[in-house]
Amino acid sequence: MPLSTAIKLSTASSCPSLPSDPLSSSLPLFPPLASGMDVDMVIDSAPNGDAASGAASAVVPPAPTAPAAPAAPAPPPSTARFAQVSESLRLEHQFARVPLEHLKKTIRTNYRLAEKEVAAVISSVAEAADRHDAVSRDDALTQLSSLVSRLQGLKRKLEEGSRAENLQTQRCRARLEHLDSAANTDKLAEWKDVRLRRILVDYMLRMSYYDTAKNLAETSKIQELVDIDVFLEAKRVIDSLQNKEVAPALAWCAENKSRLKRSKSKLEFQLRLQEFIELVRADENLRAISYARKYLAPWGATYMKELQRVVATLAFRHDTECSIYKVLFEPTQWDYLVEQFKQEFCRLFGMTNEPLLNVYLQAGLTALKTPKEDPLSQEGFRKLAEPLPFSKLHHSKLVCYITKELMDHENPPLVLPNGYVYSTKALEEMASKNDGKITCPRTGEVCNFTELVKAYIS
């Protein structure tokens, strides 16, 4: 569609009178674990097993065994510990995938370089062969010297690429060996310590504490087990976007064009839109139109609506008060591009959007958080746990507040007039000692044993 038509379609209706609403950028991809922060939880919430009386404590009892069959022997401690480690490793798929993806990227880059250079050399040799009768001796020597220099340069680049591939292969091997060492129960404590340090380095890198992360990795001697170089690659792009430069980000998109296309990423399109907006901001309309024809028009079939809106800024200009177009010139657009790049970067390398430290911490807080008694006594932890769901108990049971014994059909629960629940055994013993009177241990209220009501557990 011609640009004039795109502008006409977008500006046909008058600008609606909407309040200024800058385009809200996505939440921080790697939020800091500070007091009061909003933590997004990916674990599905479910009601706690018992929602009846507030006096009853829900616990998870040992799995009952059938009386007719002998109980299965408990697994040895080493097996149980290894099972826990195996479950934990399910969250660390990126640990092995990131260096593998980095290696694949390096191999592809080296292959394209070699293919391009070899094709150019072969073409030059074929051209020289066709013209060998018309070329003088000096010109032939010059051409051959040029070819030799080009081949020597290719050799150096391939050697550098080979060294990079070997280093990345060694990193993949080191991580596989580290995972394999988890099966050694004698070194399990050491393995867990290394894992904690890896998680801390990962968190620091995501929070842009690069020097601290590097120092921790070096002092712990886990350089091959962390992804400092991968995050430094992302840092260069992030820094450029924060400085309002799109060239490094566009170069990154070009390097990973095929993979971004397969994932239907629109990052490159958004970068092109921002570059167009900057030309309009600088009142370089002719350059902006030429840029749109060259770089934006190919996206028209996929993102026509967004393209029309951005191209219409040629008519509304950068000082417009129309909220629909004014938002495109807001500085928050650059923050939005930074967040979009982070998401695409994580997706490209198979990383989790959240740091593993957040995932483990959220899981632990959710396991501790219950609607009846919150064991998180520290105020900082309470703020972190506030948006998280309650722990999910599949087989909740009632435990007597007085005797701490399980309440079941042999020791059924009884409900006091004030709504609190205690076991029959405890209340009968209390009544026998107090002439049939029951005193609630929580509120101090007194009632007769005959006023109690039996509760039924479904």
N, C-alpha and C positions, 0 to 999 in steps of 0.2 A: 504494500500500500504506500502511495506517495506520502511524504511528510506533510505536505499541505493538507491532504485529506485527513491525516491523523490529527493534526491540530484542529481542523474544522470539526471533526467528530467530538473531540474532547471539549472544545470551547463553545459548542452549540448552545448549551444551557448556561444560564447565568450562574455565577458562583453562589452557592447556598450560604445562608448566614449561620454558620456553625461556629461554636467557640473554638478558640485556638487550642488545638490538641496535638502537641508534638508526638511524632511517631514513637511509641514506647518501645525501647529496646528490650530484648529478652533479658531475663534475670541473669545475674552473673553465672557464668558457666561453672566456675569453681568457687563457690561462696566461702568466705572465711568462717572458721568455727568460733565465732565470737558470741558473747552473751546477747540474747535478744534477736538473733538472726532467724529468719524463716528457713526452715530446712524442709526440702521436698522429700517425701518418703515414697519409695516405690513398692514397699511391701503392702499388700492388700490388708485393709483393716477388717476385723471380724469381731463380733461381740464376745466378751469374756464369757466363759462357760456358764457361770451362775450370775443371774441378774436379780436374784430374789432379795433377801434381807441383807442389810449392810453389816450385820453382826457376824455373819458367817464368812469364814475365810476359805477361798477356793484354792485347792492345791492339786497337784497331779500325783496320784498315788502310784506305787509300783504296779506294773501290769499284772492282773490276776492270773493265777495258774489253775488249770483244771485239776480237781482233786483226783481224778482217775488216772491222770498221766503224770509221770515224774517231770519235775521242772527241768528245763534245758539248762545246761551248764553255762555260767556267765563267761563271756569271752575274756581272754587274758587281757591285762591292762595294756600291753603293747598293741594288740589288735584294736582295742577301743581308741587308743590315741591315734593310731594310723587312720582309722575311719574319720575321726575329727579333722585330721589334716587333709584327707581326701575331699571332705565336704568344703573345707575352706578354699581349696584350690579351684573350686568351681567359679569363684569370683575373680580368679587371676588369669583368665584366658589371655588377657593382653600381655602378660608377662612373657609368654612365648611368641605371641603373634606380632608384637611391635617390631622386634629385630628381624623377624622373617619378612615382614612387609617392607622394612627398610632395605633389606638385602635384595628383594625382588625389584625394588625401585632402582637401586644402583645397577643391577644387571641390565635392566631395560635401558637405562641411560647410556651405559657403556656400549650396548649393542647398537643403539641408534647412532652413536658417535662413530663407531667402527664402520657401520654400513654406509653412512654418509661420506666419510673420508675415502673409503675403498672405492665407492662408486665414482667419486670425483677423480681419483687417480686413474682408474681404468678408462674413464672417459678421456682424460688427458693423453694417456698412452695411445688409445685408438685414434684420436685426432692427430697425434704426431706421426703415427704410422701411415695415415692417409696422405699426409703432406711431406713424407720423407724425401721425395724427389725435389720439392721446391724449397726445402729448408737448408740453410747453410750449416756448415759444421759448427760454427760458433753458436748459432741459434739452437741447434740440437743439444749442444752441451749445456746451454743455459736452461733449456726445458728439462733436461735430465737432472740437472742439479736442483731445480725447483721441485721436481718429483721426489728426489731423494730427501730433501729437507722436509717435505710434507710427510713422507712416510716415517721419517725419524720422529717428527712431532707426534704422529699418530702412535708410534711405538711408546713414547713417553707417557702419553695419555692413557694408553691401554695398561701400561705397567702400574700407573697410579690407580686406575680403576680396579686392577687385579688385587692390589694391596688393600684397597677399601673393601672389596668383596671378601678377602681372607679374614680381615678383622671382624666383619659382620658375621661371617660363618663361625668364627671362634666365639663370638658373643652368643649365637644361637646354641652352640654346643655347651657353653658354660651354663646357660640357663636350663638346658635339659638335664645336665649333670646335677644342678642344684635341686631341681624337682625330684630327681631320682634319689637324692640323698635323704629326702624326707622319710623314706622307708627304713632308714637306719635309726632304730629307737634309741641307741646310745647317744646319738648326736641330735636328737629331736629338739632339745632345749636350745642348742646352738642354732639350729635351723630356724626356729621361731624367732630368735633374736635377730637373725639376718632379715627375716621377712618383715619384722617391725621396722627395721632401718630402711628397707626398700620402700615401705609404705610412707614413711616420713619424707624420704627424698622425693617420691612421687608427689606428695602434697605440696612440698616447698616449690617444686618446679611449676606446678599448676598455679600457685599463688605468686609466681614471679620472683621468688627468693633464690635466684640462680646461684649466686656465690655461696650461700649457706648450704644449698643442696650439694654443690660440688665439693665443698669442704667435708661434709658428712660422708659422702660417697668415698672420698679419698682416705679419710681416717679410718673408715670401716672396711676399706679394700673391697668394695662391691661395685666398682666402676662398670664391670661387664654385666651387672645385674640391674642396672638402672638405665634410663633413656635420656641422659642429659643432652647428648648431641641432637636427638630428635626434637626436644623442646627448644633448644637453641635455634634450630632451623625455623621453628614456628615463631620464636621471639623476633627474628628479623622482620618477618612479615607484620607481626602485631605492632612493632615499633613504628614501622613505616605508615601503617594505617592511622595510628595515633598522631603521627605527624602530617596527616592528610595527604599521603602519597599512595597511589594505587599501583604503581609500576611493579614493585616486588610481589604484590599479591596476584597481579595478572600473570607475572612470570611463573609463579607457583601453580596457578591454574593451567597454564600451558604445559608445564611438566607433567601434570596429572590429568590431562584433558580426557583421556579415554575412560579412566576410572570415575571421574566426576560426571561424565556423560552417562555412564551406566547407572549411577546412583541418582540421576535426574537432578543434579545440583544446579541451583540458579545463582551461585555465588558470583561467577564471572559476569553474568548479566547485571547483577546488582552493582558490581564494581564499575561496569561500563556506564550504567545510569548515573552513578555518582560522579564519574569523570565528565559526563555531559553536563550535569548540574553545575560543576565548578566552572565550566566554560561559560555557561549562562550567567553565573554570578559575576564573572569578570567582564561581562558585556561583550564577549567575543561570539556574537551570534552566527556570523558566517562560518567560523571554525566549528561551532557547535552543530550547525546543519550538516557540514561536511563530515563531521565525526559520526553523527547519527546515521547518515547514509551508508557509511563504511562499516560501523561496528554495531549499531543498534537494529538496523533494518533486518538482518538475518534472524533476529529473535522475534520478529513481528508475528509470525504464525503461532508461536507458543505463548507469548506474553503481550498480546496486543493491548489489553486494557491498561496495564502498567506503562507500556510504551507511550500510549496516547497521553496519559496523565503527565508524564515527565516532559514530553515534547511540547506540551501546552505551556510550559514555563517560558518558552520563547515569547509568548504573548503577555503573560502575567508578570514576568521579570522577577528579580530576586527580592525587591522591596514590596512585594504584594502583601496585602492584609487578608487575602482569601486563605482561610485555614487549610483548604485542601492542597494548595500549592506552597503555602508558606512553610509547612512542615518539612518539605523537601530540602529546604535551605537551612534547617536547624542543625547545630553541631552534633546533636544526638544521632544523626544518621551515621556518623563515623563510628560511634560506639556500637551501633547496631551491626555495622560491617565487621567490627572486631569479634563480636559474639558469633556472627555467622561463620567467620573463618575458623574460630575455635571448634565449633560443632563439626564443620566439614573436615577439619584436621583430625579430630578424634575418630570420626567415622572412617576416614581413610586408613588409619593405622589400627583400627579395631579396638580403640580405647573406650573405657567408660567415660561418660560425660562428667560424672561425679568422681572425685578422688576416692580411692579405696579407703582412706582413713575415714571419710564421711560415711561410707557404706557400712563399715564395721561398727563405727560409733552409733549410728542410727539403729542398726540391728540390735546392738547391746542395750541401748536405752529402751527400745520397744519391748525387748524381752523382760526388762525390769519393771516397766510401767504397767500398773494395774489400776482399775477404777476404785478399789477399796483401800489399799495401802500403797503409797508411792515410796519406794525405798530410796529414791534419789534425794538425799538430804541436802546436797549442795545447791545453792541458788542458781549457779551457772548451769548445772545439769538440768535443773527444772525448766529453765528457759529454753534450752535446746530440745528437751523432750516434749514441750508443750504442743507442737503441731503434729507429733507422731501418734500413731494409733496405739491402742492398748494391746497388751500381749494376748495372743490367741491360745486358749487352752481347749484342747479337743475333748478331754475327759475330766471335767471339773467335778470335784467332790466337796461335801460340806464337812468341815472340821470344827469340833466344838471349841468355843473360845475358852471354856473353863478347863476341861480335861485334856484338850488337844487330841482327842480320839475321833476316829472317823464316825460320822453319823450315817447309818444305813438302816435296813429293815429290822435288824436286831437291836439297834440303839437309835430309834427314830428321833428326828428333830421335833422340838416343841416350841411354839411361838408364844411369847409373852404378850400381854395387852399393848405394850409399847412398840411391838413389832420386832424386837430382837429375838434371835433364835439360838437355842442351846440344846444339848443332847438330853434325852430322857434320863440317862444314867446320872448325869450331873445334877439335874433338877430334883430327881427323886431323893438323892442323897442330901441335898440342901433342905428339902421339905421335911425329911425325917429328923433333922437336927434343929428345926425352927418351928415345930408345931404346924406344919403344913404351909408355912409362909415361904415365899420366894422373893429374894432380893436381887434385882438386876445388877450384876457386877459393873455394868458400864454407866448406868444412869442413877442407880441407887433407889429406884422405884420398887415398892413392895406390893405383892399381889398374892392371892391364894393359889395353891396348886390346882384347884378345880377350875380356875379361870384359864388355864393353858389350853392351847389348841394344837392338835397334831398337824404337822406339815408333811406333805407327800413329795417325794423326789421322783421326778419323771425321768 
